């Protein structure tokens, strides 16, 4: 019964002999709500991580997602952060545990100047916040189903422009994934992709990203 309101809200996802797993349904609901709230401000989220992997590979999210993987280019993230109060207004957020000295945190990469300006604003806040910045992303936790404590981490990875061999690319800030980048138009003009027969924003040419993150065998699902 606790899941029924969410299933009724997304009644179009009912299939004969097939029910969308509840974690997938929660992820779908969060992505759709975020897009609806922030698109009027010129903010366009796009799928990354397991959500993008599953959408490209099988038209559904991969695995049993415990988080929502999204991306934003830095200018869109700037607009998102300036309207961060809309998260508290529209979602039931859970306090996040920050395991480092917030005041000492910074992004040193000069290509991430727009992100760093937001980080600086965050580190100067005396009060605790429901979100945190990490090396290459922004995170917060929501509880979509109060009765059964269905918590979901929202991971928003940010990408900034960088010149490589005189060409512009969108790059992430993760030191462990330095080979992950998108061509200039891949994120400037987003594509759409179908997952569960619903439309989501996607980078153009996502295959290179998926190979960099998941390896050359990314097309083969891991059954475990």
PyMOL commands that place a pseudoatom at each C-alpha (Angstrom):
pseudoatom trace, name=CA, resn=UNK, resi=1, chain=A, elem=C, hetatm=0, pos=[0.000, 0.000, 0.000]
pseudoatom trace, name=CA, resn=UNK, resi=2, chain=A, elem=C, hetatm=0, pos=[2.905, 2.376, 0.675]
pseudoatom trace, name=CA, resn=UNK, resi=3, chain=A, elem=C, hetatm=0, pos=[4.030, 1.972, -2.947]
pseudoatom trace, name=CA, resn=UNK, resi=4, chain=A, elem=C, hetatm=0, pos=[0.565, 2.348, -4.454]
pseudoatom trace, name=CA, resn=UNK, resi=5, chain=A, elem=C, hetatm=0, pos=[0.456, 6.178, -4.771]
pseudoatom trace, name=CA, resn=UNK, resi=6, chain=A, elem=C, hetatm=0, pos=[3.727, 6.187, -6.722]
pseudoatom trace, name=CA, resn=UNK, resi=7, chain=A, elem=C, hetatm=0, pos=[2.558, 3.350, -8.969]
pseudoatom trace, name=CA, resn=UNK, resi=8, chain=A, elem=C, hetatm=0, pos=[-0.742, 5.126, -9.629]
pseudoatom trace, name=CA, resn=UNK, resi=9, chain=A, elem=C, hetatm=0, pos=[1.116, 8.346, -10.418]
pseudoatom trace, name=CA, resn=UNK, resi=10, chain=A, elem=C, hetatm=0, pos=[3.067, 6.474, -13.101]
pseudoatom trace, name=CA, resn=UNK, resi=11, chain=A, elem=C, hetatm=0, pos=[0.227, 4.213, -14.187]
pseudoatom trace, name=CA, resn=UNK, resi=12, chain=A, elem=C, hetatm=0, pos=[1.448, 4.353, -17.795]
pseudoatom trace, name=CA, resn=UNK, resi=13, chain=A, elem=C, hetatm=0, pos=[4.397, 2.156, -16.754]
pseudoatom trace, name=CA, resn=UNK, resi=14, chain=A, elem=C, hetatm=0, pos=[2.202, -0.821, -15.917]
pseudoatom trace, name=CA, resn=UNK, resi=15, chain=A, elem=C, hetatm=0, pos=[2.923, -3.722, -18.249]
pseudoatom trace, name=CA, resn=UNK, resi=16, chain=A, elem=C, hetatm=0, pos=[1.259, -7.107, -18.546]
pseudoatom trace, name=CA, resn=UNK, resi=17, chain=A, elem=C, hetatm=0, pos=[3.248, -9.602, -16.429]
pseudoatom trace, name=CA, resn=UNK, resi=18, chain=A, elem=C, hetatm=0, pos=[5.918, -6.966, -15.779]
pseudoatom trace, name=CA, resn=UNK, resi=19, chain=A, elem=C, hetatm=0, pos=[6.129, -4.377, -13.012]
pseudoatom trace, name=CA, resn=UNK, resi=20, chain=A, elem=C, hetatm=0, pos=[8.812, -1.692, -12.899]
pseudoatom trace, name=CA, resn=UNK, resi=21, chain=A, elem=C, hetatm=0, pos=[10.969, -2.268, -9.764]
pseudoatom trace, name=CA, resn=UNK, resi=22, chain=A, elem=C, hetatm=0, pos=[10.202, 0.264, -7.049]
pseudoatom trace, name=CA, resn=UNK, resi=23, chain=A, elem=C, hetatm=0, pos=[13.747, 1.718, -6.929]
pseudoatom trace, name=CA, resn=UNK, resi=24, chain=A, elem=C, hetatm=0, pos=[13.580, 2.312, -10.670]
pseudoatom trace, name=CA, resn=UNK, resi=25, chain=A, elem=C, hetatm=0, pos=[10.180, 3.959, -10.238]
pseudoatom trace, name=CA, resn=UNK, resi=26, chain=A, elem=C, hetatm=0, pos=[11.525, 6.256, -7.516]
pseudoatom trace, name=CA, resn=UNK, resi=27, chain=A, elem=C, hetatm=0, pos=[14.483, 7.237, -9.746]
pseudoatom trace, name=CA, resn=UNK, resi=28, chain=A, elem=C, hetatm=0, pos=[12.118, 7.993, -12.637]
pseudoatom trace, name=CA, resn=UNK, resi=29, chain=A, elem=C, hetatm=0, pos=[9.915, 10.115, -10.378]
pseudoatom trace, name=CA, resn=UNK, resi=30, chain=A, elem=C, hetatm=0, pos=[12.852, 12.123, -8.997]
pseudoatom trace, name=CA, resn=UNK, resi=31, chain=A, elem=C, hetatm=0, pos=[14.318, 12.817, -12.445]
pseudoatom trace, name=CA, resn=UNK, resi=32, chain=A, elem=C, hetatm=0, pos=[10.960, 13.923, -13.820]
pseudoatom trace, name=CA, resn=UNK, resi=33, chain=A, elem=C, hetatm=0, pos=[10.302, 16.188, -10.818]
pseudoatom trace, name=CA, resn=UNK, resi=34, chain=A, elem=C, hetatm=0, pos=[13.744, 17.778, -10.973]
pseudoatom trace, name=CA, resn=UNK, resi=35, chain=A, elem=C, hetatm=0, pos=[13.359, 18.454, -14.696]
pseudoatom trace, name=CA, resn=UNK, resi=36, chain=A, elem=C, hetatm=0, pos=[9.907, 19.962, -14.221]
pseudoatom trace, name=CA, resn=UNK, resi=37, chain=A, elem=C, hetatm=0, pos=[11.090, 22.236, -11.402]
pseudoatom trace, name=CA, resn=UNK, resi=38, chain=A, elem=C, hetatm=0, pos=[14.293, 23.520, -12.999]
pseudoatom trace, name=CA, resn=UNK, resi=39, chain=A, elem=C, hetatm=0, pos=[13.713, 23.622, -16.760]
pseudoatom trace, name=CA, resn=UNK, resi=40, chain=A, elem=C, hetatm=0, pos=[11.893, 26.999, -16.441]
pseudoatom trace, name=CA, resn=UNK, resi=41, chain=A, elem=C, hetatm=0, pos=[15.225, 28.329, -15.113]
pseudoatom trace, name=CA, resn=UNK, resi=42, chain=A, elem=C, hetatm=0, pos=[17.149, 27.058, -18.141]
pseudoatom trace, name=CA, resn=UNK, resi=43, chain=A, elem=C, hetatm=0, pos=[18.546, 24.007, -16.322]
pseudoatom trace, name=CA, resn=UNK, resi=44, chain=A, elem=C, hetatm=0, pos=[18.705, 20.755, -18.300]
pseudoatom trace, name=CA, resn=UNK, resi=45, chain=A, elem=C, hetatm=0, pos=[19.754, 17.605, -16.475]
pseudoatom trace, name=CA, resn=UNK, resi=46, chain=A, elem=C, hetatm=0, pos=[21.012, 14.643, -18.511]
pseudoatom trace, name=CA, resn=UNK, resi=47, chain=A, elem=C, hetatm=0, pos=[21.457, 10.972, -17.615]
pseudoatom trace, name=CA, resn=UNK, resi=48, chain=A, elem=C, hetatm=0, pos=[24.876, 9.673, -16.574]
pseudoatom trace, name=CA, resn=UNK, resi=49, chain=A, elem=C, hetatm=0, pos=[26.141, 6.550, -14.784]
pseudoatom trace, name=CA, resn=UNK, resi=50, chain=A, elem=C, hetatm=0, pos=[23.816, 3.582, -14.347]
pseudoatom trace, name=CA, resn=UNK, resi=51, chain=A, elem=C, hetatm=0, pos=[20.773, 5.446, -15.627]
pseudoatom trace, name=CA, resn=UNK, resi=52, chain=A, elem=C, hetatm=0, pos=[22.505, 6.230, -18.938]
pseudoatom trace, name=CA, resn=UNK, resi=53, chain=A, elem=C, hetatm=0, pos=[24.081, 2.761, -19.167]
pseudoatom trace, name=CA, resn=UNK, resi=54, chain=A, elem=C, hetatm=0, pos=[20.730, 1.024, -18.812]
pseudoatom trace, name=CA, resn=UNK, resi=55, chain=A, elem=C, hetatm=0, pos=[18.902, 3.424, -21.124]
pseudoatom trace, name=CA, resn=UNK, resi=56, chain=A, elem=C, hetatm=0, pos=[21.399, 2.892, -23.963]
pseudoatom trace, name=CA, resn=UNK, resi=57, chain=A, elem=C, hetatm=0, pos=[21.847, -0.843, -23.403]
pseudoatom trace, name=CA, resn=UNK, resi=58, chain=A, elem=C, hetatm=0, pos=[18.364, -2.088, -22.606]
pseudoatom trace, name=CA, resn=UNK, resi=59, chain=A, elem=C, hetatm=0, pos=[15.914, 0.806, -22.510]
pseudoatom trace, name=CA, resn=UNK, resi=60, chain=A, elem=C, hetatm=0, pos=[15.671, 0.617, -18.700]
pseudoatom trace, name=CA, resn=UNK, resi=61, chain=A, elem=C, hetatm=0, pos=[17.838, 1.630, -15.753]
pseudoatom trace, name=CA, resn=UNK, resi=62, chain=A, elem=C, hetatm=0, pos=[20.679, -0.747, -14.891]
pseudoatom trace, name=CA, resn=UNK, resi=63, chain=A, elem=C, hetatm=0, pos=[20.755, -2.825, -11.707]
pseudoatom trace, name=CA, resn=UNK, resi=64, chain=A, elem=C, hetatm=0, pos=[18.922, -1.813, -8.554]
pseudoatom trace, name=CA, resn=UNK, resi=65, chain=A, elem=C, hetatm=0, pos=[19.712, 1.893, -8.338]
pseudoatom trace, name=CA, resn=UNK, resi=66, chain=A, elem=C, hetatm=0, pos=[20.291, 3.314, -4.873]
pseudoatom trace, name=CA, resn=UNK, resi=67, chain=A, elem=C, hetatm=0, pos=[21.190, 6.661, -6.395]
pseudoatom trace, name=CA, resn=UNK, resi=68, chain=A, elem=C, hetatm=0, pos=[20.180, 8.890, -9.287]
pseudoatom trace, name=CA, resn=UNK, resi=69, chain=A, elem=C, hetatm=0, pos=[23.034, 9.727, -11.672]
pseudoatom trace, name=CA, resn=UNK, resi=70, chain=A, elem=C, hetatm=0, pos=[22.642, 13.031, -13.489]
pseudoatom trace, name=CA, resn=UNK, resi=71, chain=A, elem=C, hetatm=0, pos=[24.932, 15.568, -15.118]
pseudoatom trace, name=CA, resn=UNK, resi=72, chain=A, elem=C, hetatm=0, pos=[24.949, 19.323, -15.676]
pseudoatom trace, name=CA, resn=UNK, resi=73, chain=A, elem=C, hetatm=0, pos=[27.264, 21.622, -17.580]
pseudoatom trace, name=CA, resn=UNK, resi=74, chain=A, elem=C, hetatm=0, pos=[28.740, 24.281, -15.316]
pseudoatom trace, name=CA, resn=UNK, resi=75, chain=A, elem=C, hetatm=0, pos=[26.554, 27.183, -16.509]
pseudoatom trace, name=CA, resn=UNK, resi=76, chain=A, elem=C, hetatm=0, pos=[23.416, 25.129, -15.887]
pseudoatom trace, name=CA, resn=UNK, resi=77, chain=A, elem=C, hetatm=0, pos=[24.744, 24.042, -12.503]
pseudoatom trace, name=CA, resn=UNK, resi=78, chain=A, elem=C, hetatm=0, pos=[25.205, 27.711, -11.628]
pseudoatom trace, name=CA, resn=UNK, resi=79, chain=A, elem=C, hetatm=0, pos=[21.511, 28.355, -12.330]
pseudoatom trace, name=CA, resn=UNK, resi=80, chain=A, elem=C, hetatm=0, pos=[20.589, 25.228, -10.382]
pseudoatom trace, name=CA, resn=UNK, resi=81, chain=A, elem=C, hetatm=0, pos=[22.589, 26.274, -7.319]
pseudoatom trace, name=CA, resn=UNK, resi=82, chain=A, elem=C, hetatm=0, pos=[21.177, 29.791, -7.324]
pseudoatom trace, name=CA, resn=UNK, resi=83, chain=A, elem=C, hetatm=0, pos=[17.752, 28.159, -6.944]
pseudoatom trace, name=CA, resn=UNK, resi=84, chain=A, elem=C, hetatm=0, pos=[18.780, 25.394, -4.545]
pseudoatom trace, name=CA, resn=UNK, resi=85, chain=A, elem=C, hetatm=0, pos=[15.943, 26.332, -2.172]
pseudoatom trace, name=CA, resn=UNK, resi=86, chain=A, elem=C, hetatm=0, pos=[13.545, 24.621, -4.602]
pseudoatom trace, name=CA, resn=UNK, resi=87, chain=A, elem=C, hetatm=0, pos=[14.915, 21.239, -3.503]
pseudoatom trace, name=CA, resn=UNK, resi=88, chain=A, elem=C, hetatm=0, pos=[13.825, 21.775, 0.099]
pseudoatom trace, name=CA, resn=UNK, resi=89, chain=A, elem=C, hetatm=0, pos=[10.522, 23.151, -1.117]
pseudoatom trace, name=CA, resn=UNK, resi=90, chain=A, elem=C, hetatm=0, pos=[9.674, 20.158, -3.333]
pseudoatom trace, name=CA, resn=UNK, resi=91, chain=A, elem=C, hetatm=0, pos=[11.458, 17.160, -1.766]
pseudoatom trace, name=CA, resn=UNK, resi=92, chain=A, elem=C, hetatm=0, pos=[11.688, 15.529, 1.640]
pseudoatom trace, name=CA, resn=UNK, resi=93, chain=A, elem=C, hetatm=0, pos=[15.453, 15.788, 2.167]
pseudoatom trace, name=CA, resn=UNK, resi=94, chain=A, elem=C, hetatm=0, pos=[17.531, 13.772, 4.641]
pseudoatom trace, name=CA, resn=UNK, resi=95, chain=A, elem=C, hetatm=0, pos=[20.515, 15.415, 6.424]
pseudoatom trace, name=CA, resn=UNK, resi=96, chain=A, elem=C, hetatm=0, pos=[23.732, 14.329, 4.739]
pseudoatom trace, name=CA, resn=UNK, resi=97, chain=A, elem=C, hetatm=0, pos=[26.832, 13.434, 6.768]
pseudoatom trace, name=CA, resn=UNK, resi=98, chain=A, elem=C, hetatm=0, pos=[29.847, 15.486, 5.668]
pseudoatom trace, name=CA, resn=UNK, resi=99, chain=A, elem=C, hetatm=0, pos=[33.011, 13.527, 6.435]
pseudoatom trace, name=CA, resn=UNK, resi=100, chain=A, elem=C, hetatm=0, pos=[35.530, 16.285, 5.749]
pseudoatom trace, name=CA, resn=UNK, resi=101, chain=A, elem=C, hetatm=0, pos=[36.203, 19.877, 6.773]
pseudoatom trace, name=CA, resn=UNK, resi=102, chain=A, elem=C, hetatm=0, pos=[33.721, 21.832, 4.678]
pseudoatom trace, name=CA, resn=UNK, resi=103, chain=A, elem=C, hetatm=0, pos=[35.618, 25.097, 5.094]
pseudoatom trace, name=CA, resn=UNK, resi=104, chain=A, elem=C, hetatm=0, pos=[38.782, 23.573, 3.637]
pseudoatom trace, name=CA, resn=UNK, resi=105, chain=A, elem=C, hetatm=0, pos=[37.090, 22.051, 0.589]
pseudoatom trace, name=CA, resn=UNK, resi=106, chain=A, elem=C, hetatm=0, pos=[37.802, 23.524, -2.837]
pseudoatom trace, name=CA, resn=UNK, resi=107, chain=A, elem=C, hetatm=0, pos=[38.116, 22.534, -6.487]
pseudoatom trace, name=CA, resn=UNK, resi=108, chain=A, elem=C, hetatm=0, pos=[41.582, 23.502, -7.650]
pseudoatom trace, name=CA, resn=UNK, resi=109, chain=A, elem=C, hetatm=0, pos=[41.073, 22.895, -11.389]
pseudoatom trace, name=CA, resn=UNK, resi=110, chain=A, elem=C, hetatm=0, pos=[41.047, 26.376, -13.025]
pseudoatom trace, name=CA, resn=UNK, resi=111, chain=A, elem=C, hetatm=0, pos=[38.638, 25.132, -15.699]
pseudoatom trace, name=CA, resn=UNK, resi=112, chain=A, elem=C, hetatm=0, pos=[35.993, 24.759, -12.980]
pseudoatom trace, name=CA, resn=UNK, resi=113, chain=A, elem=C, hetatm=0, pos=[35.842, 28.428, -12.031]
pseudoatom trace, name=CA, resn=UNK, resi=114, chain=A, elem=C, hetatm=0, pos=[32.026, 28.589, -12.204]
pseudoatom trace, name=CA, resn=UNK, resi=115, chain=A, elem=C, hetatm=0, pos=[31.684, 25.552, -9.936]
pseudoatom trace, name=CA, resn=UNK, resi=116, chain=A, elem=C, hetatm=0, pos=[34.339, 26.884, -7.558]
pseudoatom trace, name=CA, resn=UNK, resi=117, chain=A, elem=C, hetatm=0, pos=[32.388, 30.115, -7.059]
pseudoatom trace, name=CA, resn=UNK, resi=118, chain=A, elem=C, hetatm=0, pos=[29.438, 28.045, -5.824]
pseudoatom trace, name=CA, resn=UNK, resi=119, chain=A, elem=C, hetatm=0, pos=[31.712, 25.892, -3.664]
pseudoatom trace, name=CA, resn=UNK, resi=120, chain=A, elem=C, hetatm=0, pos=[33.122, 29.028, -2.038]
pseudoatom trace, name=CA, resn=UNK, resi=121, chain=A, elem=C, hetatm=0, pos=[29.619, 30.220, -1.198]
pseudoatom trace, name=CA, resn=UNK, resi=122, chain=A, elem=C, hetatm=0, pos=[28.847, 26.832, 0.368]
pseudoatom trace, name=CA, resn=UNK, resi=123, chain=A, elem=C, hetatm=0, pos=[32.032, 26.671, 2.464]
pseudoatom trace, name=CA, resn=UNK, resi=124, chain=A, elem=C, hetatm=0, pos=[31.318, 30.100, 3.941]
pseudoatom trace, name=CA, resn=UNK, resi=125, chain=A, elem=C, hetatm=0, pos=[27.916, 29.040, 5.281]
pseudoatom trace, name=CA, resn=UNK, resi=126, chain=A, elem=C, hetatm=0, pos=[27.924, 28.651, 9.052]
pseudoatom trace, name=CA, resn=UNK, resi=127, chain=A, elem=C, hetatm=0, pos=[24.733, 26.590, 9.124]
pseudoatom trace, name=CA, resn=UNK, resi=128, chain=A, elem=C, hetatm=0, pos=[24.611, 22.949, 8.117]
pseudoatom trace, name=CA, resn=UNK, resi=129, chain=A, elem=C, hetatm=0, pos=[23.146, 22.155, 4.700]
pseudoatom trace, name=CA, resn=UNK, resi=130, chain=A, elem=C, hetatm=0, pos=[21.154, 19.229, 3.340]
pseudoatom trace, name=CA, resn=UNK, resi=131, chain=A, elem=C, hetatm=0, pos=[23.703, 18.792, 0.516]
pseudoatom trace, name=CA, resn=UNK, resi=132, chain=A, elem=C, hetatm=0, pos=[27.421, 18.536, -0.058]
pseudoatom trace, name=CA, resn=UNK, resi=133, chain=A, elem=C, hetatm=0, pos=[29.949, 19.105, -2.804]
pseudoatom trace, name=CA, resn=UNK, resi=134, chain=A, elem=C, hetatm=0, pos=[32.353, 16.280, -3.642]
pseudoatom trace, name=CA, resn=UNK, resi=135, chain=A, elem=C, hetatm=0, pos=[35.375, 16.263, -5.957]
pseudoatom trace, name=CA, resn=UNK, resi=136, chain=A, elem=C, hetatm=0, pos=[33.367, 15.994, -9.149]
pseudoatom trace, name=CA, resn=UNK, resi=137, chain=A, elem=C, hetatm=0, pos=[29.737, 16.152, -8.058]
pseudoatom trace, name=CA, resn=UNK, resi=138, chain=A, elem=C, hetatm=0, pos=[27.005, 17.579, -5.867]
pseudoatom trace, name=CA, resn=UNK, resi=139, chain=A, elem=C, hetatm=0, pos=[24.982, 15.270, -3.602]
pseudoatom trace, name=CA, resn=UNK, resi=140, chain=A, elem=C, hetatm=0, pos=[21.841, 15.257, -1.508]
pseudoatom trace, name=CA, resn=UNK, resi=141, chain=A, elem=C, hetatm=0, pos=[19.486, 12.581, -0.168]
pseudoatom trace, name=CA, resn=UNK, resi=142, chain=A, elem=C, hetatm=0, pos=[15.708, 12.416, -0.485]
pseudoatom trace, name=CA, resn=UNK, resi=143, chain=A, elem=C, hetatm=0, pos=[13.141, 10.111, 1.049]
pseudoatom trace, name=CA, resn=UNK, resi=144, chain=A, elem=C, hetatm=0, pos=[10.379, 9.482, -1.472]
pseudoatom trace, name=CA, resn=UNK, resi=145, chain=A, elem=C, hetatm=0, pos=[8.320, 7.062, 0.620]
pseudoatom trace, name=CA, resn=UNK, resi=146, chain=A, elem=C, hetatm=0, pos=[7.949, 8.079, 4.274]
pseudoatom trace, name=CA, resn=UNK, resi=147, chain=A, elem=C, hetatm=0, pos=[6.300, 4.852, 5.443]
pseudoatom trace, name=CA, resn=UNK, resi=148, chain=A, elem=C, hetatm=0, pos=[9.080, 2.509, 4.300]
pseudoatom trace, name=CA, resn=UNK, resi=149, chain=A, elem=C, hetatm=0, pos=[12.108, 4.842, 4.337]
pseudoatom trace, name=CA, resn=UNK, resi=150, chain=A, elem=C, hetatm=0, pos=[13.002, 4.669, 0.639]
pseudoatom trace, name=CA, resn=UNK, resi=151, chain=A, elem=C, hetatm=0, pos=[16.024, 6.942, 0.571]
pseudoatom trace, name=CA, resn=UNK, resi=152, chain=A, elem=C, hetatm=0, pos=[17.779, 7.857, -2.661]
pseudoatom trace, name=CA, resn=UNK, resi=153, chain=A, elem=C, hetatm=0, pos=[21.087, 9.658, -3.135]
pseudoatom trace, name=CA, resn=UNK, resi=154, chain=A, elem=C, hetatm=0, pos=[21.068, 12.248, -5.930]
pseudoatom trace, name=CA, resn=UNK, resi=155, chain=A, elem=C, hetatm=0, pos=[24.474, 12.537, -7.621]
pseudoatom trace, name=CA, resn=UNK, resi=156, chain=A, elem=C, hetatm=0, pos=[24.802, 15.512, -9.961]
pseudoatom trace, name=CA, resn=UNK, resi=157, chain=A, elem=C, hetatm=0, pos=[28.105, 15.413, -11.835]
pseudoatom trace, name=CA, resn=UNK, resi=158, chain=A, elem=C, hetatm=0, pos=[29.317, 18.693, -13.290]
pseudoatom trace, name=CA, resn=UNK, resi=159, chain=A, elem=C, hetatm=0, pos=[31.225, 19.248, -16.527]
pseudoatom trace, name=CA, resn=UNK, resi=160, chain=A, elem=C, hetatm=0, pos=[33.226, 22.301, -17.557]
pseudoatom trace, name=CA, resn=UNK, resi=161, chain=A, elem=C, hetatm=0, pos=[34.805, 23.418, -20.828]
pseudoatom trace, name=CA, resn=UNK, resi=162, chain=A, elem=C, hetatm=0, pos=[38.480, 22.687, -21.372]
pseudoatom trace, name=CA, resn=UNK, resi=163, chain=A, elem=C, hetatm=0, pos=[40.711, 23.118, -24.398]
pseudoatom trace, name=CA, resn=UNK, resi=164, chain=A, elem=C, hetatm=0, pos=[42.491, 19.949, -25.522]
pseudoatom trace, name=CA, resn=UNK, resi=165, chain=A, elem=C, hetatm=0, pos=[44.667, 20.216, -28.633]
pseudoatom trace, name=CA, resn=UNK, resi=166, chain=A, elem=C, hetatm=0, pos=[42.930, 23.498, -29.541]
pseudoatom trace, name=CA, resn=UNK, resi=167, chain=A, elem=C, hetatm=0, pos=[39.484, 21.890, -29.388]
pseudoatom trace, name=CA, resn=UNK, resi=168, chain=A, elem=C, hetatm=0, pos=[36.811, 22.483, -26.744]
pseudoatom trace, name=CA, resn=UNK, resi=169, chain=A, elem=C, hetatm=0, pos=[35.602, 19.545, -24.659]
pseudoatom trace, name=CA, resn=UNK, resi=170, chain=A, elem=C, hetatm=0, pos=[33.337, 19.129, -21.644]
pseudoatom trace, name=CA, resn=UNK, resi=171, chain=A, elem=C, hetatm=0, pos=[35.344, 17.389, -18.923]
pseudoatom trace, name=CA, resn=UNK, resi=172, chain=A, elem=C, hetatm=0, pos=[34.515, 16.055, -15.489]
pseudoatom trace, name=CA, resn=UNK, resi=173, chain=A, elem=C, hetatm=0, pos=[36.674, 16.749, -12.457]
pseudoatom trace, name=CA, resn=UNK, resi=174, chain=A, elem=C, hetatm=0, pos=[37.179, 13.181, -11.217]
pseudoatom trace, name=CA, resn=UNK, resi=175, chain=A, elem=C, hetatm=0, pos=[40.930, 12.455, -10.914]
pseudoatom trace, name=CA, resn=UNK, resi=176, chain=A, elem=C, hetatm=0, pos=[40.282, 8.726, -11.412]
pseudoatom trace, name=CA, resn=UNK, resi=177, chain=A, elem=C, hetatm=0, pos=[38.384, 9.218, -14.681]
pseudoatom trace, name=CA, resn=UNK, resi=178, chain=A, elem=C, hetatm=0, pos=[40.529, 11.773, -16.469]
pseudoatom trace, name=CA, resn=UNK, resi=179, chain=A, elem=C, hetatm=0, pos=[39.774, 10.236, -19.871]
pseudoatom trace, name=CA, resn=UNK, resi=180, chain=A, elem=C, hetatm=0, pos=[36.053, 11.019, -19.635]
pseudoatom trace, name=CA, resn=UNK, resi=181, chain=A, elem=C, hetatm=0, pos=[35.034, 13.967, -21.726]
pseudoatom trace, name=CA, resn=UNK, resi=182, chain=A, elem=C, hetatm=0, pos=[32.419, 14.990, -24.248]
pseudoatom trace, name=CA, resn=UNK, resi=183, chain=A, elem=C, hetatm=0, pos=[32.810, 16.906, -27.476]
pseudoatom trace, name=CA, resn=UNK, resi=184, chain=A, elem=C, hetatm=0, pos=[31.558, 20.487, -27.392]
pseudoatom trace, name=CA, resn=UNK, resi=185, chain=A, elem=C, hetatm=0, pos=[28.202, 19.804, -29.098]
pseudoatom trace, name=CA, resn=UNK, resi=186, chain=A, elem=C, hetatm=0, pos=[27.562, 16.552, -27.188]
pseudoatom trace, name=CA, resn=UNK, resi=187, chain=A, elem=C, hetatm=0, pos=[26.422, 18.455, -24.088]
pseudoatom trace, name=CA, resn=UNK, resi=188, chain=A, elem=C, hetatm=0, pos=[25.588, 21.820, -25.566]
pseudoatom trace, name=CA, resn=UNK, resi=189, chain=A, elem=C, hetatm=0, pos=[22.846, 20.263, -27.723]
pseudoatom trace, name=CA, resn=UNK, resi=190, chain=A, elem=C, hetatm=0, pos=[21.440, 17.355, -25.723]
pseudoatom trace, name=CA, resn=UNK, resi=191, chain=A, elem=C, hetatm=0, pos=[19.840, 14.344, -27.341]
pseudoatom trace, name=CA, resn=UNK, resi=192, chain=A, elem=C, hetatm=0, pos=[16.832, 12.437, -26.007]
pseudoatom trace, name=CA, resn=UNK, resi=193, chain=A, elem=C, hetatm=0, pos=[16.802, 8.769, -25.138]
pseudoatom trace, name=CA, resn=UNK, resi=194, chain=A, elem=C, hetatm=0, pos=[13.986, 6.387, -24.235]
pseudoatom trace, name=CA, resn=UNK, resi=195, chain=A, elem=C, hetatm=0, pos=[13.992, 4.412, -21.010]
pseudoatom trace, name=CA, resn=UNK, resi=196, chain=A, elem=C, hetatm=0, pos=[10.831, 2.539, -20.006]
pseudoatom trace, name=CA, resn=UNK, resi=197, chain=A, elem=C, hetatm=0, pos=[9.414, 4.185, -23.120]
pseudoatom trace, name=CA, resn=UNK, resi=198, chain=A, elem=C, hetatm=0, pos=[9.803, 7.588, -21.429]
pseudoatom trace, name=CA, resn=UNK, resi=199, chain=A, elem=C, hetatm=0, pos=[11.965, 10.402, -22.789]
pseudoatom trace, name=CA, resn=UNK, resi=200, chain=A, elem=C, hetatm=0, pos=[15.050, 11.608, -20.896]
pseudoatom trace, name=CA, resn=UNK, resi=201, chain=A, elem=C, hetatm=0, pos=[17.822, 14.027, -21.788]
pseudoatom trace, name=CA, resn=UNK, resi=202, chain=A, elem=C, hetatm=0, pos=[21.034, 12.322, -22.858]
pseudoatom trace, name=CA, resn=UNK, resi=203, chain=A, elem=C, hetatm=0, pos=[24.463, 13.404, -24.117]
pseudoatom trace, name=CA, resn=UNK, resi=204, chain=A, elem=C, hetatm=0, pos=[24.987, 12.930, -27.810]
pseudoatom trace, name=CA, resn=UNK, resi=205, chain=A, elem=C, hetatm=0, pos=[27.237, 9.959, -28.640]
pseudoatom trace, name=CA, resn=UNK, resi=206, chain=A, elem=C, hetatm=0, pos=[27.103, 8.449, -25.125]
pseudoatom trace, name=CA, resn=UNK, resi=207, chain=A, elem=C, hetatm=0, pos=[28.966, 5.272, -26.125]
pseudoatom trace, name=CA, resn=UNK, resi=208, chain=A, elem=C, hetatm=0, pos=[32.458, 6.756, -25.561]
pseudoatom trace, name=CA, resn=UNK, resi=209, chain=A, elem=C, hetatm=0, pos=[31.480, 7.847, -22.063]
pseudoatom trace, name=CA, resn=UNK, resi=210, chain=A, elem=C, hetatm=0, pos=[30.039, 4.420, -21.230]
pseudoatom trace, name=CA, resn=UNK, resi=211, chain=A, elem=C, hetatm=0, pos=[33.163, 2.634, -22.457]
pseudoatom trace, name=CA, resn=UNK, resi=212, chain=A, elem=C, hetatm=0, pos=[35.393, 4.952, -20.400]
pseudoatom trace, name=CA, resn=UNK, resi=213, chain=A, elem=C, hetatm=0, pos=[33.346, 4.343, -17.230]
pseudoatom trace, name=CA, resn=UNK, resi=214, chain=A, elem=C, hetatm=0, pos=[32.337, 0.677, -17.601]
pseudoatom trace, name=CA, resn=UNK, resi=215, chain=A, elem=C, hetatm=0, pos=[34.957, -0.741, -19.964]
pseudoatom trace, name=CA, resn=UNK, resi=216, chain=A, elem=C, hetatm=0, pos=[34.783, -2.235, -23.442]
pseudoatom trace, name=CA, resn=UNK, resi=217, chain=A, elem=C, hetatm=0, pos=[32.217, -4.850, -22.389]
pseudoatom trace, name=CA, resn=UNK, resi=218, chain=A, elem=C, hetatm=0, pos=[29.679, -2.279, -21.187]
pseudoatom trace, name=CA, resn=UNK, resi=219, chain=A, elem=C, hetatm=0, pos=[27.048, -3.710, -23.565]
pseudoatom trace, name=CA, resn=UNK, resi=220, chain=A, elem=C, hetatm=0, pos=[27.025, -7.035, -21.675]
pseudoatom trace, name=CA, resn=UNK, resi=221, chain=A, elem=C, hetatm=0, pos=[24.870, -6.917, -18.512]
pseudoatom trace, name=CA, resn=UNK, resi=222, chain=A, elem=C, hetatm=0, pos=[26.364, -8.344, -15.317]
pseudoatom trace, name=CA, resn=UNK, resi=223, chain=A, elem=C, hetatm=0, pos=[23.670, -10.808, -14.286]
pseudoatom trace, name=CA, resn=UNK, resi=224, chain=A, elem=C, hetatm=0, pos=[24.639, -10.811, -10.592]
for i in range(1, 224): cmd.bond("trace and resi %d" % i, "trace and resi %d" % (i + 1))
show_as sticks, trace
zoom trace
